[in-house]
Amino acid sequence: MPKKNEAPATFESALTELEQIVSRLENGDLPLEDALNEFERGVQLARQGQVKLQQAEQRVQILLADNQDAPLTPFTPDAE
């Protein structure tokens, strides 16, 4: 596992680590101090992920702004 303050290499690896933390916390077998440390790391990963998503959104908007004929529309994934 990466060090506490170490940022994951990619958004996907951060998401995977966050999912593992959630699973360990949901299991309920961690001592309180370990659970708090896991929670803290999870919050840190969630914040880093949010920043990466915002940066990706900004990049998309910049790319679309290069073509003035391409209006920005809300993204709707196929799964929804």
N, CA, C and O atoms as CSV, one atom per row, in Angstrom:
chain,resi,resn,atom,element,x,y,z
A,1,MET,N,N,0.859,-1.183,0.000
A,1,MET,CA,C,0.000,0.000,0.000
A,1,MET,C,C,0.893,1.231,0.000
A,1,MET,O,O,1.912,1.245,0.691
A,2,PRO,N,N,0.531,2.283,-0.770
A,2,PRO,CA,C,1.337,3.496,-0.788
A,2,PRO,C,C,1.366,4.158,0.584
A,2,PRO,O,O,0.498,3.929,1.426
A,3,LYS,N,N,2.384,4.983,0.783
A,3,LYS,CA,C,2.460,5.733,2.029
A,3,LYS,C,C,1.251,6.639,2.152
A,3,LYS,O,O,0.598,6.960,1.160
A,4,LYS,N,N,0.962,7.044,3.362
A,4,LYS,CA,C,-0.245,7.802,3.664
A,4,LYS,C,C,-0.416,9.050,2.797
A,4,LYS,O,O,-1.516,9.310,2.309
A,5,ASN,N,N,0.644,9.820,2.598
A,5,ASN,CA,C,0.524,11.073,1.856
A,5,ASN,C,C,0.895,10.935,0.394
A,5,ASN,O,O,0.879,11.922,-0.341
A,6,GLU,N,N,1.224,9.741,-0.038
A,6,GLU,CA,C,1.641,9.519,-1.413
A,6,GLU,C,C,0.418,9.483,-2.325
A,6,GLU,O,O,-0.558,8.785,-2.049
A,7,ALA,N,N,0.486,10.241,-3.411
A,7,ALA,CA,C,-0.614,10.255,-4.365
A,7,ALA,C,C,-0.489,9.050,-5.289
A,7,ALA,O,O,0.616,8.730,-5.728
A,8,PRO,N,N,-1.598,8.373,-5.597
A,8,PRO,CA,C,-1.564,7.252,-6.534
A,8,PRO,C,C,-1.122,7.718,-7.918
A,8,PRO,O,O,-1.273,8.888,-8.270
A,9,ALA,N,N,-0.583,6.798,-8.686
A,9,ALA,CA,C,-0.065,7.133,-10.007
A,9,ALA,C,C,-1.172,7.579,-10.962
A,9,ALA,O,O,-0.959,8.470,-11.786
A,10,THR,N,N,-2.344,6.967,-10.856
A,10,THR,CA,C,-3.433,7.284,-11.778
A,10,THR,C,C,-4.756,7.410,-11.023
A,10,THR,O,O,-4.883,6.991,-9.872
A,11,PHE,N,N,-5.720,7.991,-11.700
A,11,PHE,CA,C,-7.067,8.083,-11.138
A,11,PHE,C,C,-7.615,6.685,-10.854
A,11,PHE,O,O,-8.237,6.446,-9.819
A,12,GLU,N,N,-7.373,5.773,-11.785
A,12,GLU,CA,C,-7.885,4.416,-11.644
A,12,GLU,C,C,-7.275,3.704,-10.441
A,12,GLU,O,O,-7.976,2.988,-9.725
A,13,SER,N,N,-5.968,3.895,-10.210
A,13,SER,CA,C,-5.345,3.244,-9.058
A,13,SER,C,C,-5.857,3.853,-7.751
A,13,SER,O,O,-6.002,3.149,-6.752
A,14,ALA,N,N,-6.129,5.149,-7.760
A,14,ALA,CA,C,-6.703,5.793,-6.577
A,14,ALA,C,C,-8.094,5.238,-6.301
A,14,ALA,O,O,-8.452,4.980,-5.152
A,15,LEU,N,N,-8.869,5.058,-7.354
A,15,LEU,CA,C,-10.219,4.519,-7.202
A,15,LEU,C,C,-10.180,3.084,-6.669
A,15,LEU,O,O,-10.983,2.714,-5.812
A,16,THR,N,N,-9.254,2.289,-7.174
A,16,THR,CA,C,-9.102,0.915,-6.699
A,16,THR,C,C,-8.731,0.890,-5.227
A,16,THR,O,O,-9.296,0.119,-4.451
A,17,GLU,N,N,-7.776,1.736,-4.841
A,17,GLU,CA,C,-7.377,1.798,-3.438
A,17,GLU,C,C,-8.534,2.249,-2.562
A,17,GLU,O,O,-8.729,1.722,-1.467
A,18,LEU,N,N,-9.302,3.223,-3.037
A,18,LEU,CA,C,-10.451,3.714,-2.284
A,18,LEU,C,C,-11.494,2.613,-2.107
A,18,LEU,O,O,-12.082,2.483,-1.034
A,19,GLU,N,N,-11.723,1.830,-3.139
A,19,GLU,CA,C,-12.674,0.715,-3.041
A,19,GLU,C,C,-12.201,-0.313,-2.020
A,19,GLU,O,O,-13.012,-0.866,-1.277
A,20,GLN,N,N,-10.893,-0.574,-1.976
A,20,GLN,CA,C,-10.354,-1.517,-0.998
A,20,GLN,C,C,-10.528,-0.994,0.426
A,20,GLN,O,O,-10.847,-1.754,1.340
A,21,ILE,N,N,-10.317,0.301,0.604
A,21,ILE,CA,C,-10.493,0.916,1.925
A,21,ILE,C,C,-11.943,0.803,2.372
A,21,ILE,O,O,-12.218,0.447,3.518
A,22,VAL,N,N,-12.863,1.104,1.475
A,22,VAL,CA,C,-14.287,1.015,1.803
A,22,VAL,C,C,-14.644,-0.415,2.211
A,22,VAL,O,O,-15.390,-0.629,3.166
A,23,SER,N,N,-14.107,-1.380,1.484
A,23,SER,CA,C,-14.375,-2.781,1.803
A,23,SER,C,C,-13.855,-3.145,3.194
A,23,SER,O,O,-14.545,-3.818,3.960
A,24,ARG,N,N,-12.644,-2.703,3.518
A,24,ARG,CA,C,-12.090,-2.993,4.843
A,24,ARG,C,C,-12.902,-2.315,5.943
A,24,ARG,O,O,-13.128,-2.898,7.003
A,25,LEU,N,N,-13.336,-1.087,5.690
A,25,LEU,CA,C,-14.126,-0.380,6.695
A,25,LEU,C,C,-15.502,-1.025,6.877
A,25,LEU,O,O,-16.002,-1.130,7.997
A,26,GLU,N,N,-16.104,-1.452,5.776
A,26,GLU,CA,C,-17.417,-2.083,5.863
A,26,GLU,C,C,-17.350,-3.431,6.579
A,26,GLU,O,O,-18.326,-3.868,7.189
A,27,ASN,N,N,-16.194,-4.082,6.498
A,27,ASN,CA,C,-16.028,-5.367,7.167
A,27,ASN,C,C,-16.176,-5.220,8.674
A,27,ASN,O,O,-16.688,-6.121,9.338
A,28,GLY,N,N,-15.729,-4.088,9.222
A,28,GLY,CA,C,-15.931,-3.802,10.636
A,28,GLY,C,C,-14.977,-4.481,11.588
A,28,GLY,O,O,-15.189,-4.438,12.800
A,29,ASP,N,N,-13.924,-5.114,11.073
A,29,ASP,CA,C,-12.998,-5.843,11.934
A,29,ASP,C,C,-11.767,-5.038,12.333
A,29,ASP,O,O,-10.924,-5.537,13.078
A,30,LEU,N,N,-11.648,-3.816,11.857
A,30,LEU,CA,C,-10.468,-3.006,12.156
A,30,LEU,C,C,-10.573,-2.382,13.546
A,30,LEU,O,O,-11.652,-1.965,13.965
A,31,PRO,N,N,-9.447,-2.321,14.257
A,31,PRO,CA,C,-9.438,-1.557,15.505
A,31,PRO,C,C,-9.715,-0.081,15.192
A,31,PRO,O,O,-9.499,0.368,14.067
A,32,LEU,N,N,-10.182,0.651,16.168
A,32,LEU,CA,C,-10.595,2.034,15.964
A,32,LEU,C,C,-9.504,2.879,15.317
A,32,LEU,O,O,-9.771,3.600,14.356
A,33,GLU,N,N,-8.281,2.799,15.830
A,33,GLU,CA,C,-7.198,3.631,15.292
A,33,GLU,C,C,-6.920,3.289,13.830
A,33,GLU,O,O,-6.706,4.187,13.016
A,34,ASP,N,N,-6.922,2.008,13.492
A,34,ASP,CA,C,-6.710,1.591,12.106
A,34,ASP,C,C,-7.859,2.065,11.217
A,34,ASP,O,O,-7.639,2.498,10.085
A,35,ALA,N,N,-9.074,1.980,11.732
A,35,ALA,CA,C,-10.241,2.430,10.968
A,35,ALA,C,C,-10.161,3.937,10.703
A,35,ALA,O,O,-10.482,4.399,9.608
A,36,LEU,N,N,-9.736,4.687,11.698
A,36,LEU,CA,C,-9.592,6.130,11.506
A,36,LEU,C,C,-8.514,6.448,10.474
A,36,LEU,O,O,-8.686,7.343,9.647
A,37,ASN,N,N,-7.401,5.712,10.527
A,37,ASN,CA,C,-6.344,5.914,9.534
A,37,ASN,C,C,-6.823,5.577,8.125
A,37,ASN,O,O,-6.515,6.286,7.167
A,38,GLU,N,N,-7.576,4.490,8.011
A,38,GLU,CA,C,-8.130,4.108,6.709
A,38,GLU,C,C,-9.119,5.171,6.214
A,38,GLU,O,O,-9.106,5.543,5.041
A,39,PHE,N,N,-9.961,5.644,7.108
A,39,PHE,CA,C,-10.932,6.680,6.740
A,39,PHE,C,C,-10.216,7.942,6.263
A,39,PHE,O,O,-10.600,8.547,5.262
A,40,GLU,N,N,-9.170,8.329,6.995
A,40,GLU,CA,C,-8.407,9.516,6.616
A,40,GLU,C,C,-7.805,9.350,5.221
A,40,GLU,O,O,-7.856,10.269,4.404
A,41,ARG,N,N,-7.239,8.184,4.956
A,41,ARG,CA,C,-6.657,7.923,3.634
A,41,ARG,C,C,-7.759,7.943,2.573
A,41,ARG,O,O,-7.545,8.455,1.475
A,42,GLY,N,N,-8.910,7.402,2.882
A,42,GLY,CA,C,-10.023,7.403,1.937
A,42,GLY,C,C,-10.479,8.801,1.588
A,42,GLY,O,O,-10.752,9.093,0.423
A,43,VAL,N,N,-10.565,9.671,2.580
A,43,VAL,CA,C,-10.950,11.063,2.332
A,43,VAL,C,C,-9.901,11.736,1.440
A,43,VAL,O,O,-10.238,12.476,0.516
A,44,GLN,N,N,-8.632,11.468,1.732
A,44,GLN,CA,C,-7.550,12.039,0.931
A,44,GLN,C,C,-7.654,11.564,-0.525
A,44,GLN,O,O,-7.520,12.367,-1.449
A,45,LEU,N,N,-7.888,10.287,-0.726
A,45,LEU,CA,C,-8.019,9.744,-2.083
A,45,LEU,C,C,-9.232,10.322,-2.800
A,45,LEU,O,O,-9.160,10.635,-3.988
A,46,ALA,N,N,-10.339,10.465,-2.089
A,46,ALA,CA,C,-11.545,11.033,-2.693
A,46,ALA,C,C,-11.304,12.468,-3.147
A,46,ALA,O,O,-11.755,12.868,-4.220
A,47,ARG,N,N,-10.600,13.238,-2.335
A,47,ARG,CA,C,-10.299,14.626,-2.703
A,47,ARG,C,C,-9.370,14.684,-3.911
A,47,ARG,O,O,-9.568,15.492,-4.818
A,48,GLN,N,N,-8.348,13.813,-3.916
A,48,GLN,CA,C,-7.433,13.782,-5.058
A,48,GLN,C,C,-8.178,13.384,-6.334
A,48,GLN,O,O,-7.929,13.935,-7.407
A,49,GLY,N,N,-9.094,12.422,-6.204
A,49,GLY,CA,C,-9.891,12.000,-7.353
A,49,GLY,C,C,-10.774,13.116,-7.870
A,49,GLY,O,O,-10.923,13.285,-9.080
A,50,GLN,N,N,-11.359,13.876,-6.961
A,50,GLN,CA,C,-12.208,14.999,-7.361
A,50,GLN,C,C,-11.399,16.037,-8.131
A,50,GLN,O,O,-11.873,16.580,-9.130
A,51,VAL,N,N,-10.189,16.312,-7.675
A,51,VAL,CA,C,-9.319,17.269,-8.363
A,51,VAL,C,C,-8.992,16.763,-9.767
A,51,VAL,O,O,-9.025,17.530,-10.729
A,52,LYS,N,N,-8.679,15.477,-9.883
A,52,LYS,CA,C,-8.353,14.912,-11.194
A,52,LYS,C,C,-9.551,14.966,-12.134
A,52,LYS,O,O,-9.397,15.235,-13.325
A,53,LEU,N,N,-10.739,14.711,-11.602
A,53,LEU,CA,C,-11.940,14.798,-12.431
A,53,LEU,C,C,-12.202,16.236,-12.888
A,53,LEU,O,O,-12.580,16.466,-14.037
A,54,GLN,N,N,-12.002,17.191,-11.995
A,54,GLN,CA,C,-12.184,18.595,-12.375
A,54,GLN,C,C,-11.180,19.003,-13.448
A,54,GLN,O,O,-11.522,19.734,-14.377
A,55,GLN,N,N,-9.948,18.535,-13.319
A,55,GLN,CA,C,-8.929,18.851,-14.321
A,55,GLN,C,C,-9.292,18.246,-15.669
A,55,GLN,O,O,-9.113,18.881,-16.708
A,56,ALA,N,N,-9.801,17.024,-15.652
A,56,ALA,CA,C,-10.210,16.376,-16.896
A,56,ALA,C,C,-11.367,17.142,-17.541
A,56,ALA,O,O,-11.396,17.324,-18.758
A,57,GLU,N,N,-12.305,17.584,-16.728
A,57,GLU,CA,C,-13.437,18.355,-17.256
A,57,GLU,C,C,-12.959,19.661,-17.878
A,57,GLU,O,O,-13.450,20.067,-18.931
A,58,GLN,N,N,-12.007,20.313,-17.231
A,58,GLN,CA,C,-11.465,21.555,-17.777
A,58,GLN,C,C,-10.771,21.308,-19.110
A,58,GLN,O,O,-10.897,22.107,-20.037
A,59,ARG,N,N,-10.043,20.210,-19.205
A,59,ARG,CA,C,-9.364,19.884,-20.466
A,59,ARG,C,C,-10.372,19.670,-21.582
A,59,ARG,O,O,-10.168,20.132,-22.705
A,60,VAL,N,N,-11.464,18.968,-21.275
A,60,VAL,CA,C,-12.499,18.724,-22.272
A,60,VAL,C,C,-13.115,20.050,-22.718
A,60,VAL,O,O,-13.335,20.266,-23.910
A,61,GLN,N,N,-13.390,20.928,-21.767
A,61,GLN,CA,C,-13.972,22.223,-22.119
A,61,GLN,C,C,-13.027,23.042,-22.981
A,61,GLN,O,O,-13.466,23.731,-23.902
A,62,ILE,N,N,-11.739,22.975,-22.693
A,62,ILE,CA,C,-10.753,23.692,-23.503
A,62,ILE,C,C,-10.729,23.126,-24.914
A,62,ILE,O,O,-10.684,23.876,-25.889
A,63,LEU,N,N,-10.761,21.809,-25.024
A,63,LEU,CA,C,-10.744,21.188,-26.347
A,63,LEU,C,C,-11.987,21.554,-27.141
A,63,LEU,O,O,-11.903,21.812,-28.341
A,64,LEU,N,N,-13.126,21.577,-26.488
A,64,LEU,CA,C,-14.358,21.942,-27.180
A,64,LEU,C,C,-14.398,23.429,-27.523
A,64,LEU,O,O,-15.022,23.826,-28.507
A,65,ALA,N,N,-13.736,24.244,-26.716
A,65,ALA,CA,C,-13.725,25.685,-26.964
A,65,ALA,C,C,-12.947,26.012,-28.228
A,65,ALA,O,O,-13.175,27.058,-28.835
A,66,ASP,N,N,-12.033,25.140,-28.635
A,66,ASP,CA,C,-11.286,25.361,-29.872
A,66,ASP,C,C,-12.198,25.339,-31.087
A,66,ASP,O,O,-11.890,25.946,-32.113
A,67,ASN,N,N,-13.321,24.640,-30.972
A,67,ASN,CA,C,-14.287,24.579,-32.057
A,67,ASN,C,C,-15.536,25.321,-31.588
A,67,ASN,O,O,-16.348,24.766,-30.848
A,68,GLN,N,N,-15.684,26.530,-32.003
A,68,GLN,CA,C,-16.802,27.362,-31.546
A,68,GLN,C,C,-18.155,26.801,-31.971
A,68,GLN,O,O,-19.174,27.156,-31.379
A,69,ASP,N,N,-18.190,25.925,-32.991
A,69,ASP,CA,C,-19.451,25.340,-33.443
A,69,ASP,C,C,-19.896,24.168,-32.575
A,69,ASP,O,O,-21.019,23.685,-32.719
A,70,ALA,N,N,-19.028,23.704,-31.674
A,70,ALA,CA,C,-19.360,22.565,-30.815
A,70,ALA,C,C,-19.843,23.070,-29.455
A,70,ALA,O,O,-19.025,23.404,-28.599
A,71,PRO,N,N,-21.156,23.130,-29.246
A,71,PRO,CA,C,-21.670,23.617,-27.954
A,71,PRO,C,C,-21.407,22.608,-26.845
A,71,PRO,O,O,-21.361,21.402,-27.087
A,72,LEU,N,N,-21.236,23.111,-25.626
A,72,LEU,CA,C,-21.090,22.240,-24.467
A,72,LEU,C,C,-22.463,21.706,-24.084
A,72,LEU,O,O,-23.417,22.471,-23.936
A,73,THR,N,N,-22.555,20.408,-23.928
A,73,THR,CA,C,-23.796,19.790,-23.491
A,73,THR,C,C,-23.475,18.856,-22.336
A,73,THR,O,O,-22.360,18.341,-22.251
A,74,PRO,N,N,-24.430,18.631,-21.447
A,74,PRO,CA,C,-24.177,17.734,-20.316
A,74,PRO,C,C,-23.799,16.341,-20.807
A,74,PRO,O,O,-24.368,15.838,-21.776
A,75,PHE,N,N,-22.839,15.725,-20.134
A,75,PHE,CA,C,-22.414,14.380,-20.463
A,75,PHE,C,C,-23.405,13.392,-19.896
A,75,PHE,O,O,-23.768,13.467,-18.722
A,76,THR,N,N,-23.847,12.460,-20.732
A,76,THR,CA,C,-24.754,11.411,-20.296
A,76,THR,C,C,-24.132,10.068,-20.644
A,76,THR,O,O,-24.104,9.696,-21.818
A,77,PRO,N,N,-23.630,9.326,-19.654
A,77,PRO,CA,C,-23.029,8.029,-19.961
A,77,PRO,C,C,-24.078,7.047,-20.477
A,77,PRO,O,O,-25.264,7.168,-20.173
A,78,ASP,N,N,-23.623,6.084,-21.254
A,78,ASP,CA,C,-24.543,5.094,-21.831
A,78,ASP,C,C,-25.266,4.277,-20.778
A,78,ASP,O,O,-26.377,3.799,-21.008
A,79,ALA,N,N,-24.624,4.112,-19.599
A,79,ALA,CA,C,-25.208,3.283,-18.544
A,79,ALA,C,C,-26.408,3.914,-17.881
A,79,ALA,O,O,-27.190,3.212,-17.239
A,80,GLU,N,N,-26.577,5.191,-18.013
A,80,GLU,CA,C,-27.710,5.849,-17.330
A,80,GLU,C,C,-28.908,5.973,-18.228
A,80,GLU,O,O,-29.939,6.500,-17.812
